[in-house]
Amino acid sequence: MRKKALLLSLTLATSMPMFLVATNCKKNSWANFSGVTAVLKNTDKPIDDVQNSDIEFKYNNSLQKSQYEVIFVKITNRNSSRRAITATYYIKNKATNEISEQKSISFVMPKKASEIEQDAEKVKFDFASSSEGKLPSEIETNDLDISNFDDTKYEVVVDDLIGDDNESNIKILYYLKSKSNGEESNVREIKLDFSLKEDIDQQARKVTFALKDGLIPSETLPSSIQDDQIMISGYDKSKYTIEIKSKTADDAKGELELQYILKSNDGQETSKTHSSKIKYLKNSSGTIISIDDIAQNVKFKLKSKNASDYLASEIKRSDVQAYDYDSNNYKVEIKEFLANNEEQKITIKFNLRDLSSSDESENNERTLTGFKKETSPLPPTPPEPPIGGETTEKTLRLAHWNTCRFSKNALPLPGIKKPKAKAHAIVSIIHNQKFDIIGLTEVGSLEVAPKMVELLNELEIKKGTNNKWNFVSGDYKKSYGVSITQNIDRTADFLYKENKVRPVKVDNKSGHFYDNGNFEKHFGGDYNEYARTPFCVKWELLNKSLTNKDFVFAISHFDGPGVKGGEVSSKLGGKIGSREANEAWNIPNVFSWMRDKFKDNDLVFQGDTNIPSGYADKAFASLKSDEKMLMNDNSENATSLQKSIDGYSQTYDKMILKSSLKYSNPGFYKLWNFIKDDIFGWQSGITSYSAWKDYCDTHYPGSVTATNGAVYGYISDHCPTFFDLHFE
């Protein structure tokens, strides 16, 4: 059977601007690039099984395959109910090594043909009279005439309108919805040519005015400006002529207002009178308007979307437009684009750059608000810990473990096609090593923590140890900045013995994400924040005889090792990228934030830092004298695994303590020992790799791949680290 292919035409013109990395960069290096088309190889594949490699890119000009390369393809979002996939990618110019801005594609996998699909294909769109005088980016749903469908059976739902003022067209994403049973068609896309409705006034509104080269705005008084000193752009000179009707100079404000009309060169059309201002000129008071003053006036708005229809995290940089500044003389450079679904806002951090002098303003910040409230499932709510619990213990064993792509598909849950023995193995090690609190990172599902607690409590009963476990989940979808885009890290979780310790709520929450507010880009680069911002929880030991019995525990999974797209070298050696180097450098800033947020001086950090062996002294050189690294940075403490049995690679996993409390026994459990130690909680006698693999093949057939085997990546590719914290 021939597989269906889904095509989506992509061009650089509709790309999502993020950042640019270039070497040997030449001007207009993309001028001749014809774009690519994305092909989903098999649209019958379940949406959750689609991988990056399932997307194929074809060059619109086949000869350009030798000149350009599609790189860093990454699926960033899946919507199973709508069968929608979003992915990002970059284009590399092989001749110059220049890497394009990040591109984004979104498409919906088609369902089998049905009556509703056939009817959806017939729907027609045209512009209503209310669209006259508007730019494409200003068109709303009520400006469209929608026809050729049975309105007694269906509702046409316009999912998105994307107007392109430069190309004079509008893209409409829509679907058909049954009024009787709620059935929905696939989302379809059509493009309407706006030129049919465009009149000369719409062209006139695109005209911009600025001073000609050689005139410095801050040194030019408005009343001194002559017509021939004004540069006019934004219109087709082969078709139109601009006539300035009047100039009104406001020397006090430093502004020149121009009244103008646009005429067709054939004399058939004349626009109405329009107005425009040249701002930030010299003023009569002699006050010098700096670039920082100009930057203070810059505002942002959504181009063609209603904020209330979207989550903040669904908005791209390309959806936002800066205004109230002279784009002929200045450029707005967005440094950070931080979506916060919980607070329903986007924070934009930017600089303004003078195109003539390259001067830059100080950092500025604007906030867009009013976004849709998130209605996706919240993390499972753990049961409240018992009130008045008590222990005589004075020591807690604190641990962290990067559990390597621990997703729902690995869990022994109904409906999972190929679950693994992974959860049972991890639980067995947690129980055997007597951890009291363990932080888990690289967790890809909200369902992992509650299942782990269920298995831990089951094992406690089996072993007669009878501790009671609970969990606290930090959902990265409710965190800050780029953290929400890290699809292999949906949550950072803490599992804990609720008969010994309890989470302390601060601001009515059991955990908080570090807000990156005092983050420093010490090593340069693009991210001014953590890739996966630390998740922090305050804890209290349930020993009533103690006075100092609380502390704050933070966990994080740093940016992946090495220099990747958009990143620069840290210049520390060891191929360390700027992102993970900056994250290491900022641990003291995280501690400072934790101290202020949680009102506590006993602070713990554990995490997979991706700082390789031998470079901790450089990357963590910012640590203060009372911030102690608990394990030496040497080969004996290598915590990441090699694929070969008993092989270990790097000292990526670190533990740092800032506290007057005493500690002991810092170390890690060598994961390869799991197949020798006979500690598996659900079957005794597993003392070899073959015995463990036989168990997996018998109870979880097909779950072990030949590539990695039954330990590396299957359980994890990291060892759990731990130490004992003593309370007096």
Secondary structure, DSSP 8 states (H G I E B T S, - for coil): -----EEEEE-GGG------B-SS--TTTTTT---EEEEES-TTS-GGG--GGGEEEEESSGGGGGTEEEEEEEEEEEETTTTEEEEEEEEEETTT--B---EEEEEE------HHHHHHHH-EEEE-GGGTT--GGG--GGGEEEESS-TTTEEEEEEEEEEETTTTEEEEEEEEEETTT--B---EEEEEEGGGT--HHHHHHT-EEEE-TT--GGG--GGG--GGGEEEESS-TTTEEEEEEEEEEETTTTEEEEEEEEEETTSS-B---EEEEE-S---TT-----HHHHHTT-EEEESS--GGGS-GGG--GGGEEEESS-TTTEEEEEEEEEEETTTTEEEEEEEEEETTT--B---EEEEEE------S----------TT------EEEEEEEEEEEE-GGGS--TT-SS--SHHHHHHHHHHHTT-SEEEEEEE--TTHHHHHHHHHHHHHHHHT----EEEEEEEGGGS-GGGGG-TT-SEEEEEEETTTEEEE-BTTBS-EE---TT---TT-SS-SS-SS--EEEEEEE--TT-SS-EEEEEEEE---SS--TT--B-SSSTT-BHHHHHHHHTHHHHHHHHHHHHT-S-EEEEEE----TT-HHHHTTT--TT-EE-S-SSGGG--BB-SSTT-B----EEEEEESSSEEEEEEE--GGGGGTTT--TT-S---SHHHHHHHHHHHSTT-S-TTT-SSBTTTBSB--EEEEEE--
